[in-house]
Amino acid sequence: MKKNLFVLNVLSCVMLFTSCENSKMTISPSHVTLHFEDEVGLTIIDNRSNVNWATDDEFVASVNNNGIVTAEHVGITTITAKNGKEEAYCSVSVTPEYHTYNEPIMDWGCSKQTIISRKGTPDSNQSNAIAYLQNESKGILEMYMFENGKLTSSGIILKLSYTNTDVASFLLERYQPITITDDGTYGFINAMTLEKANLMVALTIEDIILVAYGPLDSDKYNISSRCPAKSRIEEQEKLITYFYNQLLLK
């Protein structure tokens, strides 16, 4: 009997030793859901030292050397902790708090018919632009502009009944602010730096609130001022005024 107990104890120790040797590094928690600018601390369950932290997408979430994750913009990414050859992961979802409007289609280069097939019959149809009442009761207008039959920009027009905070917060949790121009246009991009961005969002607040979306193209945008070229804005303003008067003030 004693011999059997001795053997069982030895086996238990061996199994415990093996289990410890083969244990994998893990992060707690393994998944987090955050809002813009929220922070959460990640920990290594097995208390390993010399852990290096990294994020797959710094635009969505960043992480410092202590495993503190900061939500940067709406999206999904993965945080990786590495210790030698061992790696552990935590998935991060950054979800929006503001749902002020539905963002327009941004498939640059697609045809007018493609937009119509996806959105339905427009409420206003011009040769180089179409518009939809996204929410008539709340005063939200969605528009698309074309050059040579191809989509070059899209936008949202809102009545001033919306507060600046609503629209600005909506954009800040989705895009990176980069500048305020002399004419009061606020610029945003879809990356942490201009070099990595391929989308420009411009917010203008005057008699109406205009949020314009367009590809970040040096041939069509004045990169030095970080906003759409003046000639392009003037052309759009005429259509914006027309759509606003025809659809939102009818």
Summary of the structure (lengths in Angstrom):
residues: 250
radius of gyration: 26.1
end to end distance: 95.7
largest distance: 96.4
contacts: 735
relative contact order: 0.11
helix: 24%
strand: 38%
